[in-house]
Amino acid sequence: MTDFISANLPYLLGGISVGGQYALISIGYTMVYGILRLINFAHGDIFTVAGFFMVYMSATMPLYISLPLTIVLTVALGFGVERVAYKPLRQAPRMSVMISAIGVSYLLQNLMWYVTGGLAKQYPTVPFISGTVTVYTATTKMVTLVTPILTFVLVLALVQLINHTKIGMAMRAVSKDFETAKLMGIKIDRVISVTFIIGSFLAAVGSILYFTNYTAVTPTVGAMPGLKAFVAAVFGGIGSIPGAVIGAFIIGISENIIKALGLTTFSDAFTFALLIFILIFKPSGLFGEDDNEKV
Amino acid sequence: MKMKRVIGILLIAAAIALLAVTLSAEGMLDELLQGMDPQNLAAQDAKMLKARDRVLDSFAENDREKTLRNLDKYLENYEEVLTISSAARMEVFAYRRSPVLLAAAAFLLVLGAALIVQSLPGRQKLHQVSTYAILIAALYAGVYIAENLAGASSMLVMVLKKGVIYALIAVSMNLLNGFTGLFSLGQAGFMLVGAYTYAIFSIPVADRAQVYQYYAGGIVQFQLPVLVAILLGGIAAAFFAWLVGMPVLRLKSDYLAIATLGFAEIIRAVFQYDGFGPVTNGSNLLRRFPTFDTVLYPFAVVGVCILLIVLLIHSTYGRAFKAIRDDEVAAEAMGINLFQHKQQAFVISSFFAGIGGALLAMYQTTVQASAFKASMTYEILLIVVIGGMGSVSGSVLASFLFVASSEWWLRFLDSPMTIGSFQVPLLRSGFRMVVFSIVIMLVVLRYRQGIMGDRELNLGLFKPRRKQEEKHG
């Protein structure tokens, strides 16, 4: 029994940690989808750009400036992307907005490639969370323990924001019924901007935690975690924040179990198999609301 | 009318003359050289004879490029001693340019025949077919001539090859996204299936031990003819699509997008899995399968495929697809079996994506599963959008534009440039793609219709369809 635990504990810890990071990204997906009915394909790339912000900024600035600045810049990027690429298409068919999101993703990836020259960059070490710690028999980075706690705190704060503030109420209203909310005098554009700001903020935090763990940043590294976070959002029921978080943890942990079984090639495939499974048997996800299609 | 017939006959005569000259030059290089021999045989020293033999040897080996090189050297070095008549000069020219001349002759032949057909009274349909024949002949002859003039490894030829393959893939995706309204993002997965199936079944048996060096030569120990293997690639992709389609096609728009994207990733993982190594070579690349050496090959295959897609779009099936796109509920009420038609569109689209994948493998000469990422699907989707959702000719045009500008026209942005003493800022490796993606974003945001919208290219050669027909159709 002890052997079993000590053999598998690192994987479990890794799973919880990566699950928390996926959770932070997937909230951005689920909130945007809840309000705009848009799969924001660029979200994974915003997450990667946040990684590069940190790489370049920490080269010249002390940590206490570069860390907040990374978050601010990422938020600004998320806000800017929405303004430039999604806002002009408010009246367009949903497919067009999705294509625009894919275009943004393409642009950001090429931009990152241009700036970095396509080379992997070493992520700076962040004191405290980069340090190592021993849990029972497994030695791991501090970030492994910090991630779930931080995720929990942030999600709690977010849920409070959504349930108990005016802007939170507006968000709920918009996601329930876009048109009616508009008629009720809610400033739709403001609500959408706030949604993107929150999503990008969480993606920036997630990026700091994720890259502290994986250390190398390349222009396309964010694509996979981005897609997985999206799957987590769908799995948990798109539009539902607790759903996204639980979905992310389930995916993160199962992925690491599969790696522990020696089937690393299939760890990505498993996530998508899970997606297809849930879409077929419960398209609304674990916590999603069923919405009946109107003709 | 008479005029047309006369011109047609003249063109055919000219074509035959051209053919005769070219073909005669093709077979008679030895006689030609003998005719040039100097009157005074004493002038024929050993060196000269050797040079002449070199020409004849390479000619006998059927190595055109080498023959031309040797011939040039021979003619240049011994110009004073040789008697080179103007007829001989012409024949040398005909030999040098014989592929171009043959292509030109073939085009003239088609043009002449088409003109004669058009001079015959009546037969509206036949006239239209002959116009198409002229256009197609011009396209193929032009491409072939361009290849021979620009050289097989020139940028132009590379762009033509890659462009035409992307055209097929873009059209196949347009069939799904533009004509049936299914937002599918699985194209890269089906291309992968096509490329791998082609490669696995067409690697020569003798080379398998080397390609599958980690898997003891693999378990497939036979080789299929190239065209059969390409077709098999399409069929395999279609089969996968049939399997994938059963669960996935019941989903709605964006869920469908993400599910097909997911399946493409699963396919990629499966093909890279070590356990299937004896068939797929695991995560190592496949190589040494037959490739094409003339640009006409992909043009011919893609031409046939796109023709089939266009015929499909104009059939009752195509109309059903468009009905589903425009209004699913109404289409169902009209008695269209939604699932069955979506499944058909999905399988057919994937079939052609598989063939496109096989051609892409031939173009690249090697194939590796890790290259068929979601970003490949995104690229093709962007091509479809630039060309216009629901326009076959738009997709074709956009493919060439996309490939040409990303691989060729914008290349200059990737290398530093100085004008006078002014160093142009920003120019360095990767800038081309940044500019390129900004242009794409502009198209997506400002010109949502793309180049063609949902119309087709019409060169003004054909009368627009009568309104009456549209209404009944």
Interface residues (C-beta under 8 A of the other chain):
Chain A: R37 I39 V84 A85 P88 L89 A92 R94 M95 S96 M98 I99 S100 I102 G103 V104 S105 Y106 L107 Q109 N110 L111 W113 Y114 V115 G117 G118 T220 A223 L227 F230 V231 V234 T265 F266 D268 A269 T271 F272 A273 L275 I276 L279 I280 P283 E293 V295
Chain B: N177 F183 P247 V248 R250 L251 K252 S253 D254 Y255 A257 I258 A259 L261 G262 F263 E265 I266 A269 V270 Q272 Y273 D274 S283 V329 K373 A374 S375 Y378 E379 L381 L382 V385 R428 S429 G430 F431 M433 V434 F436 S437 I438 I440 M441 V444 L445 R448
